Amino acid sequence: MTRRTFLKHCVSAGLGFATAIGPRDLALAEATDDVAPYDGPYYVVFNASGGWDTTYLMDPKGIDGINRLYGQGEILTQGAHRYAPTAKHIGEGMSNEDFFSQYGSDLLVMHGIDLSVNNHTPCSRYMATGKLDSVAYPTFPALVAACRGAQSPLAFLTFGNYSATGNLVPMSRVPYLQSLNLLAKADFVQGNERAPYHEPFVSDRIERALEDQFQTRVKPSLLPRTQRSESMLFAAQSNSKTLNRIVPFIPKEVAKKRLHQQCDIALAAFKAGVCVSANLSIGQFDSHNNNDVDQMKLLPEFLAGIDFLLKKSEDLQIRDKLVIVMQSEMGRTPTYNSGNGKDHWSINSIMFMGTGITGNRVLGATDEKQLLVPIAPDTLNVDSHDGIRARPEHIHQALRELAGIASHEYCSQFPLGVKDDERFQGFWANDSA
């Protein structure tokens, strides 16, 4: 049985994963097992799906009943950061105190992001792509994967949330470690390395025959759709040994927490050089009822997942190659409803850390009513009179520049429409820092 047949059987059996077995175009399909490992940077987006309460994390408000767990005088600081005290309100996970103490010096926070709307779908799309009024735009992790390493077998991994690719790069879903193990060992019966489908010399002859067949059948006269189909079939076999690079980095034990499991899969793929970006996500943040209870359960789980990724990436010696985005599609209202919950709020915050990012910095602001304060794009200082309303497209323009892809043809296909005089200057690094 060839790897192609194995993948077909997986699909028909509903194994529970999908993988980017084919490249976007014919040139990528000509890749062989000798494709060089992608060596970073690796891009990770953490999504708190449903809408986090920023006042219980990085934008504390201890006034006018905006929260019910702490007062104005209890707000804590770490370097440039102000954050809500949560250690005595959580059961498990990571408190704000521990998170900011350990990572505040690496952390860049941006407040006062204007989403214009407050519904989940458009907000998720806007935060993920930088484009509110189009469903065609790719998410940032998909875009950077397409620009920097689309030939990688698992270039763009996603575990949920908004994951559009703009048809630039295949979307890979590998939700379980067992799925990753089977995928990485697809030339072996049930992933058992002692039971290969074929002897090595037979596999080599099959690969050579497939390549000869591919070169014969894929001609310029074929329709684009036919070319792509033939390319996918060939890549399914040619990527086999490349994916096998993951095997040494697959953990022996399955992590118990949701984000930990996703991190394990992403980190193994990063370390093996077969992945560029990963879209990680946990949900249930939509706390219309019992906001405080829900947020105090989920925010510590979210921070613990980030902490897990950072510590394990250090063990794998790739932490210095990570770029991490921490976001949610919206915030929560500054007032409680009748169910002790908070509803959707169109003003948001976002956090970043990683290579190329100067930490211990806070940009933008919200006022005492949790409304945004305009920001001057050239100085990044708050400027209520002449500043602009920071929006996701401004953030995504900066992300493209950080990744070195702003002038790539794919970015030209999906322009953000940010005017030159509105582009953030020095967003990632402060010369005086």
N, C-alpha and C positions, 0 to 999 in steps of 0.2 A: 504494500500500500504506500503510495507517495504522500507527501505532506499535503498536496492539493486535496487528495481524497479524504485525508484526516480532517481538514478544515471543513469540507463539505458535510462530513458526518457530524461534526460538532454543531454546525448550523441546523441541520435537520433534527438533531437530538435535543436542541435547545440547551446547550451546555452552559450558556450564560455569559459568553464573552464575544466581543467582536474585535477584530484587529485589522490594522491598516496593511493589508497584504499586497496592495497595489499602489504604485506611484501615480502622481497626477498626470504625467504625460509619458510619451515614448522614451524620452531620454533617460528618465528615472528608471524605467523598466529594464534598461540595459545594465543596471547595477548587478554585481555578483557578490559572492560570499566575501570578497576582499574589500568591501566598502569599509573605509576607515571609521573607527568609533567616533561618535560625536563627543567632544571633550569639553563642552560647556561654552558659555554659561548655561545653567539650567534654570528654567523659569517655573515658578510655582505660584498658583493663585488659590488662596484659601477663601472659600465662600461661606459666610454665615447666612444660609438661605432662609428667607422669611422676613428679615428686617431686624437688625440688632438695636438695642437701646444704648446709644453712644454715651448717655449720661451715667451708665453703669460700667463704663470702660474708660475711654481716653478723653472724653469731653464732659467732665463732671459739672453738675449744677446742683448746688445744695440750697437753693432758694425757691420760694414761692410754690412749694409742694411739687416740684418737678420730679423729685424722687422721694421715697418714703423710708430709705434705709440709712441715710447719713445726712449730716448738716453741713453747712458751708465751712465751718471750722474744722471739719474732719477730712476735708479733701487733702490728698497726699501729693507730694512732688518727688520727682527723681530727675535731677538735671533740669532740662528744659520742659519736661513733661509734667502735667497735672493729671491725676487719675482718681477714680472712685475707690474708696476702701471696700474690699469685698471679703477679706480673709475670714471674718467672723460670720459671714452669711452663706458660705458654701459648704457642701458636704464633701465632694471629691472634685478632682481636677486641679487647675492651677489658679491661684488667686492673682489679682492685679498686682498686689504687693510683690509677689515672687517674679511675675513676668517683667514688670518694669525695672525691678532691681537687677535682674539678670540681663535684660536686653535693651534697656532704655538708651544705653550709649550707642546702640546700633540702629535705633528706631527713628524713622521719619514719619511724622503724623501730619495729615492735611485735614483741616476742618472747613466747614462752610461750603460744601459742594451742592450746587443747585441742580435737582433732578427734574424740575418743572412739572412732573406728574407724580402720583403716589400709588399707582397700581403695580402689582408684582411683575407682570410680564414685560411691560415697557421699561420699568426700572431695572429689571435684571438685564435686559438687552442693552440698555444705555450704559450701565456700569461695566458690562462685559466687553462692549465693542466701541464705546465712545460715540455711538450714533443712535439717536432716539427714533428717527423717522424712517428707518429702513430695516427690513429683516434679512437683507442680503449680506450685511457686513459680518466678517469673522470676529470671533473673540480675540483678545490680545494673545493668549497662549497659542491659539491656532495660527494666527498670523505670524508670530515669531517662529513657530515650528516650520511653517512653509518657507519662510525667508532664510532661515539659518540651517535647516537640516531635514528637508522633506524626504530625503532618501533613506532616513532612519526608519526601520520597520515599525516602531511605535512612536513616531515623532511627536504626536499630540495625544496624550492620555487624558481621559476625562472620566470623572466619577459622578457626574450629575450637574445640576444647575444649567444655565444657558451655555450651550456648547457649539454654536454655529461655526462652520469652517469657511464659508464663502467659496466652497468648492476648490480651495487652494491645497488642502492636505486632508488625507483620510483621518477620520475620528476613530480612536482606539478605546474600547471599553474592556477593561480586565478587572472585574470587581472583586475577585477572590484570589488569594495566593495559589490555591489549587489550580485555578484557571491559568495563572501565569506559569506554573510548573508544567502543565500539559502543553501549553503553547511553546515554551522554551525547549521542551523535549518531544516535539511533535514527530520526530523520526523514530520514536520508541513506542512500543505497545503500552498504553496507559501511563506514559511517562516513565516507564521502567528502563533505566539505562542498560540493564542486562538483557533486554529483549528488543533489539532493533528490528524494524520492519525488514531491513535488508542488510546484507554484509556491506562494508564500506566500498568495496570495488563495484558492487552492483549499484549503490547509490550514486557513485561518481559517473557511471555509464548512463544512468537515468538522467542525471543533470546535464550531461553533455548532449544527450539525445533531445532533451527538452529545449536546450538552447539552440541547437541546430533547427529544430522544428519551429521555434519562435522566430528566428531570423528569416526563415523561409516564408512563413505565413504572414508576418507583419510587414506589409509593404506600403509605400506611400499611397497606393491606389485604394487602400481600404478606408472605409468610413471611420471617423474619429471614434465613434462608439465601439466599433469592432476592434480598433487598435487598443483602446483602453481595456477591453475584455481580455484580449490576448496578453496584454501587459500584466494584468492582475494574475492570470494563471501562471505565467512564467515567474513572477515575483514571489508567488506563494512557495515555490520550490527554492528559488535562489536565496531567499531570506532565511532559510532553515538554519544554517550554521551560524548566521549572524545572531539570531535570537538565542541560540544555544549559549551565547556569552553571558546571559543572565543567570544561568544555573548556579554559579558559585556565590551569588549574592542574594539568593532567595532564602529568607529566614526559615529555620527549622520549625519554629513554633508560630502559630497564628496569633497576632495581637488581639486583645479583647475589645479595644475601643475602635469606634468607627473610623476616625481620622488616622489612628495609628495604622490600621490595616491599609488604608489608601497610601499613607506615607511609605510603608514598606514596599509596596508595589512600585511606586514612583522612584524611590531611591535605588532599588535594584535595577530598574531600567536605565536610570541616569548613570549609575556606576558602570553598567555594561556598555554604555555608549550607544544605546539604541533608542534614546528618547531625548527630546529637546525641552518639552514643557508638559506640565500636568495641571489639571483643573480639579481641585479637591473641594469637597463640599459636605456639610452636615446641615440638616434642616430643622424645622420646628421652632424657629425664632419668631414666628408670627404671633406674638403674645397679646392677642386681643382680650384675653382673660388671664388674670393672675400674672401680670407682667413680671413682678418682682421675683416670684417663685421660679418662673420659666427662665428668665434671663440669668438668675443666679445658678441655675443648673447647666445651661447651655454655654454661657460665656467661659466658665472655667474649663469645660470640655474642649471648647474651641482653642483656648490658649494652651491647654495641655497637648493638643495635637501639634501646634506650632513648635512647642518646646521639644516634643518627641522628634520631629523632623530635624531640628537644628542639632540636637545631641547625637542622633544617629548619623547625620551627614558628616559630623565631625569624626565619628568613628571610621566612616568610609573615606575620610580625607577629601571630601568634596564640598564642605561647607563654604569655603571661600569662592566657590563657583556658583552659588545659589543667588537668585534674585527672587524675593518673596513679596507678593502682594496680598494684603489681608483686607477683605471688604465684605460688604453686604449690600443688597440692592436698595435699601432705604433705612431710615432711622425710625424712631418711635416718637409719638407726639409728646409735648411737654406737659400734657395733662392726662389724668386718668379718666377712663370711662366708668360706667356704672358696674362693670364686671371686674373692677380693679385691674383692668388691662390698659394698654396703650395702643392707639391705632396707628395708621400709616403716616409717615412724616417725610416730606420731600427734601429735607436738608440732611446731608449725610457727612460722614468722615471716612477716611481711609488710612491705612498704615502700610509702610514699606520697610524693607531691610535687605541687605545683601551687597554683593559686589558692585562697586560704582556709586553707592549711596552713602552720603555722609549722615551719620546718625545724630542722636541727641538734638533733634530739631523739630519744631512745631510750626507749621505754616497755616495761614488762614485762621478764622475764628468764628464763633457764634456768640451772640449777645446773651443777656440774662433771660431773654424769652426764647432762646434756642433758634433764633433767626440768624441767617448768615450775615457776615460783614464782608463787603467787597474787598478785593485784594489788588494791589498794583502788580501787574505781570512783570515789570522790569526789575522791581526791588523785592517783590514777594512780601511787602509789608501790607498790613491792613490799611485800607484807604476808603473811608465811607463816602468821600466826595467824588473822587476821580477814578476809583478802582473799578474792576469788572466783577461780575458774578462768575465765580469759578464753576465750571461744568465738567462733566465726564470727558468731553472731547479735548479739553485742555490737559487733563490728566493723561489721556491716551496719546496725545501728541508728544508729551514728555516721555512716556513709556517707549514710544517708537524711537525717540532720539537716544534714550538710554541703551536700547538694544542695538543701536546702530543700523536700523532698518528704515529710517524715515525717508530715505531717497530710493528705496527698493521699488521695483515696478509694481509689486503687489500692493504696496501702500498707495501708490499712485492710482491704482484701480479702485481703492476705497478711501478717498480723501475725507478728512475730518472737517475741513472748512474753517480751520482756526486761522484768523488773520495774523499777519506777521507781528503786528504791534500788540497782539494778545498772547503770544507764545511766552510761556514762563521762562524767565532767564535764571540760570543757576538753581533750578529746582532740585537737582540731585546732589549738588555739592556747593557748599558755601566757602568761598575763598578764605574767609576769616576763621573758618572752623578748624 
